Amino acid sequence: MASSEILFSLAIVSIVWGIVSAIVISSYVSQRGIKINILFFRIMVLKYIHQYHEMTRRERGRPGPWFYSYIISMNLALVLAIIGFIIRSR
């Protein structure tokens, strides 16, 4: 298996972890009374993440762990994909 394929596989795993984080975040804000729009979930997910950030910061004094989980996983997926493309183009 080429190193670029490994990096792309890791990027996909990071994206899946980001999706799991977004679902958990949406569940959290839903339990706090925010209505989740399932039809436009992909568009509204950033709004729910922001609401989660604000809610947990008010409740605990800092953002919740799922906020960081989402941010780190999506940034990691981006970096891994870019490195994979760079390696593949050589």
MODELLER restraints for C-alpha pairs under 7 A, 6 or more apart:
rsr = mdl.restraints
at = mdl.atoms
rsr.add(forms.Gaussian(group=physical.xy_distance, feature=features.Distance(at['CA:4:A'], at['CA:84:A']), mean=4.44, stdev=0.5))
rsr.add(forms.Gaussian(group=physical.xy_distance, feature=features.Distance(at['CA:4:A'], at['CA:87:A']), mean=5.94, stdev=0.5))
rsr.add(forms.Gaussian(group=physical.xy_distance, feature=features.Distance(at['CA:4:A'], at['CA:88:A']), mean=5.87, stdev=0.5))
rsr.add(forms.Gaussian(group=physical.xy_distance, feature=features.Distance(at['CA:7:A'], at['CA:80:A']), mean=5.59, stdev=0.5))
rsr.add(forms.Gaussian(group=physical.xy_distance, feature=features.Distance(at['CA:7:A'], at['CA:81:A']), mean=6.63, stdev=0.5))
rsr.add(forms.Gaussian(group=physical.xy_distance, feature=features.Distance(at['CA:7:A'], at['CA:84:A']), mean=5.50, stdev=0.5))
rsr.add(forms.Gaussian(group=physical.xy_distance, feature=features.Distance(at['CA:8:A'], at['CA:80:A']), mean=6.67, stdev=0.5))
rsr.add(forms.Gaussian(group=physical.xy_distance, feature=features.Distance(at['CA:8:A'], at['CA:81:A']), mean=5.71, stdev=0.5))
rsr.add(forms.Gaussian(group=physical.xy_distance, feature=features.Distance(at['CA:8:A'], at['CA:84:A']), mean=6.16, stdev=0.5))
rsr.add(forms.Gaussian(group=physical.xy_distance, feature=features.Distance(at['CA:11:A'], at['CA:77:A']), mean=4.16, stdev=0.5))
rsr.add(forms.Gaussian(group=physical.xy_distance, feature=features.Distance(at['CA:11:A'], at['CA:80:A']), mean=5.51, stdev=0.5))
rsr.add(forms.Gaussian(group=physical.xy_distance, feature=features.Distance(at['CA:11:A'], at['CA:81:A']), mean=5.95, stdev=0.5))
rsr.add(forms.Gaussian(group=physical.xy_distance, feature=features.Distance(at['CA:12:A'], at['CA:77:A']), mean=6.87, stdev=0.5))
rsr.add(forms.Gaussian(group=physical.xy_distance, feature=features.Distance(at['CA:14:A'], at['CA:73:A']), mean=5.01, stdev=0.5))
rsr.add(forms.Gaussian(group=physical.xy_distance, feature=features.Distance(at['CA:14:A'], at['CA:74:A']), mean=6.47, stdev=0.5))
rsr.add(forms.Gaussian(group=physical.xy_distance, feature=features.Distance(at['CA:14:A'], at['CA:76:A']), mean=6.61, stdev=0.5))
rsr.add(forms.Gaussian(group=physical.xy_distance, feature=features.Distance(at['CA:14:A'], at['CA:77:A']), mean=5.24, stdev=0.5))
rsr.add(forms.Gaussian(group=physical.xy_distance, feature=features.Distance(at['CA:15:A'], at['CA:73:A']), mean=6.50, stdev=0.5))
rsr.add(forms.Gaussian(group=physical.xy_distance, feature=features.Distance(at['CA:15:A'], at['CA:74:A']), mean=6.04, stdev=0.5))
rsr.add(forms.Gaussian(group=physical.xy_distance, feature=features.Distance(at['CA:15:A'], at['CA:77:A']), mean=6.03, stdev=0.5))
rsr.add(forms.Gaussian(group=physical.xy_distance, feature=features.Distance(at['CA:17:A'], at['CA:73:A']), mean=6.37, stdev=0.5))
rsr.add(forms.Gaussian(group=physical.xy_distance, feature=features.Distance(at['CA:18:A'], at['CA:70:A']), mean=4.79, stdev=0.5))
rsr.add(forms.Gaussian(group=physical.xy_distance, feature=features.Distance(at['CA:18:A'], at['CA:73:A']), mean=5.33, stdev=0.5))
rsr.add(forms.Gaussian(group=physical.xy_distance, feature=features.Distance(at['CA:18:A'], at['CA:74:A']), mean=5.89, stdev=0.5))
rsr.add(forms.Gaussian(group=physical.xy_distance, feature=features.Distance(at['CA:21:A'], at['CA:66:A']), mean=5.78, stdev=0.5))
rsr.add(forms.Gaussian(group=physical.xy_distance, feature=features.Distance(at['CA:21:A'], at['CA:69:A']), mean=6.39, stdev=0.5))
rsr.add(forms.Gaussian(group=physical.xy_distance, feature=features.Distance(at['CA:21:A'], at['CA:70:A']), mean=5.39, stdev=0.5))
rsr.add(forms.Gaussian(group=physical.xy_distance, feature=features.Distance(at['CA:22:A'], at['CA:45:A']), mean=6.91, stdev=0.5))
rsr.add(forms.Gaussian(group=physical.xy_distance, feature=features.Distance(at['CA:22:A'], at['CA:70:A']), mean=6.62, stdev=0.5))
rsr.add(forms.Gaussian(group=physical.xy_distance, feature=features.Distance(at['CA:25:A'], at['CA:49:A']), mean=6.40, stdev=0.5))
rsr.add(forms.Gaussian(group=physical.xy_distance, feature=features.Distance(at['CA:25:A'], at['CA:52:A']), mean=6.42, stdev=0.5))
rsr.add(forms.Gaussian(group=physical.xy_distance, feature=features.Distance(at['CA:25:A'], at['CA:66:A']), mean=6.54, stdev=0.5))
rsr.add(forms.Gaussian(group=physical.xy_distance, feature=features.Distance(at['CA:26:A'], at['CA:48:A']), mean=6.07, stdev=0.5))
rsr.add(forms.Gaussian(group=physical.xy_distance, feature=features.Distance(at['CA:29:A'], at['CA:48:A']), mean=6.96, stdev=0.5))
rsr.add(forms.Gaussian(group=physical.xy_distance, feature=features.Distance(at['CA:29:A'], at['CA:52:A']), mean=6.08, stdev=0.5))
rsr.add(forms.Gaussian(group=physical.xy_distance, feature=features.Distance(at['CA:30:A'], at['CA:36:A']), mean=6.28, stdev=0.5))
rsr.add(forms.Gaussian(group=physical.xy_distance, feature=features.Distance(at['CA:49:A'], at['CA:67:A']), mean=6.79, stdev=0.5))
rsr.add(forms.Gaussian(group=physical.xy_distance, feature=features.Distance(at['CA:53:A'], at['CA:63:A']), mean=5.08, stdev=0.5))
rsr.add(forms.Gaussian(group=physical.xy_distance, feature=features.Distance(at['CA:53:A'], at['CA:64:A']), mean=6.58, stdev=0.5))
rsr.add(forms.Gaussian(group=physical.xy_distance, feature=features.Distance(at['CA:53:A'], at['CA:67:A']), mean=6.40, stdev=0.5))
rsr.add(forms.Gaussian(group=physical.xy_distance, feature=features.Distance(at['CA:56:A'], at['CA:62:A']), mean=6.41, stdev=0.5))
rsr.add(forms.Gaussian(group=physical.xy_distance, feature=features.Distance(at['CA:56:A'], at['CA:63:A']), mean=5.17, stdev=0.5))
rsr.add(forms.Gaussian(group=physical.xy_distance, feature=features.Distance(at['CA:56:A'], at['CA:64:A']), mean=5.39, stdev=0.5))
rsr.add(forms.Gaussian(group=physical.xy_distance, feature=features.Distance(at['CA:57:A'], at['CA:63:A']), mean=4.70, stdev=0.5))
